[in-house]
């Protein structure tokens, strides 16, 4: 008699029934293997049969096909779940569409755009066999020296939550069973970015009230938006590593927020409990701590396998405590339909999907909307009919790697033998200017200096090019050597010979446009501050040079706004706009506390006027929303997009609170002379604070509603409402 098909192989049964049947058939070793994510970079894949992992990462192409074959040969044939760092595009697939980095994308203030970025990334990742991306980053930037600043959406919890939710929707599409969807990961949960001295993964001095006030809201927004996976941070708080923090992982995430997905540690976080943080004596203890804290998947800690098995066999863990995370992970696989369709790589389809023309067009639009015009004395846009020559100068003017930024081929995360993205896929600043410069306009190029050393020998040639030209476009910033995970910096100054180069170019007297390609805000020298114009690109992706050239020549009217404040000096840290009230004084003895360019700042080639701020109710009742309306008029000569920002200030609070907080925004397109009434809904939670007991409450009293083009007080219209007791 033929053996009956096991229940877990029957797709007509419920997920719960299939999980129960499969768990009942699994050995302890098989269960433990399922909850480990293995690093699949080594050529030897024998661990797939000896350890039977549930998930793997860093594996692509034909090698992934081989890994899936090996998994199918295991006793129960449980399919693999495959993860990759598709951070701003399918980062490590050669020729994939590489978008601007998160910090750059955030400057669009456009959730629809972020959702599209997520969708394109998923569509390109799926045919390569990837099921899972470790994105988005929902950390708040606090100290700008932190190397991972460029991976964030900036400094504001509300905006981070809205943009993160949009990216999650793009990745996850229509749900787990959508064959064009990949799993999103909300990371790094939580407080990872509250560093000491900007140093990566340092002890975070964060109370539970502070967590609830600023660091947790973006993650709660992600949970409500349906993020299927969360990832823990590397750091510890109040002496407890994130991976060991049951209050954070279970009490808040799973019990309070109702998160039903899967929680994965970051790279070897369980190992760090033993090797670096030294809060566990061995891997048996680390396994007990990690499981009981609420982690479901242990990323790249192979020692967890023996440690967890020993913990169960010696009675330190019950096997049911392994069953719980294993069951949650198996349920995820069933819901994705992987037992019926493991979603193997289809390289023929990948060749069609990756780098499609419409994906490239979406990338260009992302670069356009992300560009921020910081300063302009009227030089921009350039009139090419009035120019004979342009000098394009600087170490980042024709450097495709720096333009793509971190988490792309050529960055440190992949070995050099992986290669880099095809050069022709990236339009550098020099490429873009060459392409759009009209016939007869001479474009001169000189690199000028290096970022990684102090060699100044090329500056004279750069000066000569500037002197022979009508306008100078100086492209400076940072380098992959000084950005990213583990690569925090002690300074924010321009590195290498860049300051000397800018000083020399400024001394020529030629009009200078400073273009910044950088992963995080940098401190600008006086010569840059005196420039005719400053344009911030951050890391603008493959199409950044095209977008910049369009802006220079007036084909694009900039609309981006900063989501992170740019300081005058590194010593101003922290410089984010939402400071807690009560400082003794408003400036340093030797320096302003105000940033050079504040959160929300960004210029246009037209001007907008704000008037007639009003509310639909001045005394809302408990639970009611408030509609904010303001008239915005384009008083200039060009069509443009304005980003209207709405802030809330609770005038008197029972515990110290921020001076103001972003609670809404809107993008509005206006033709020259056009006036529109912009309406933004503020839900009741927009008026909450976290009181001294750590409770989110709306306290009775007076509130200010502030609306304008940036967070700068002088830019904001104000009105009041009262919440009655």
PyMOL commands that set and color helices and strands:
alter all, ss='L'
color gray80, all
select helices_A, chain A and resi 7-9+15-25+28-34+47-50+62-73+102-106+111-126+149-151+157-172+208-215+217-224+242-244+246-256+269-275+283-293+303-313+319-336+347-353+357-370+384-386+400-404+416-418+423-425+429-436+459-467+480-482+498-507+526-529+544-552+570-572+684-687+713-715
alter helices_A, ss='H'
color red, helices_A
select strands_A, chain A and resi 36-39+55-57+81-84+132-133+185-189+229-232+236-237+240-241+262-264+298-299+372-376+389-393+442-446+471-477+511-517+533-536+608-615+626-634+640-650+661-670+675-682+689-690+696-697+701-708+716-723
alter strands_A, ss='S'
color yellow, strands_A
deselect
rebuild
show_as cartoon
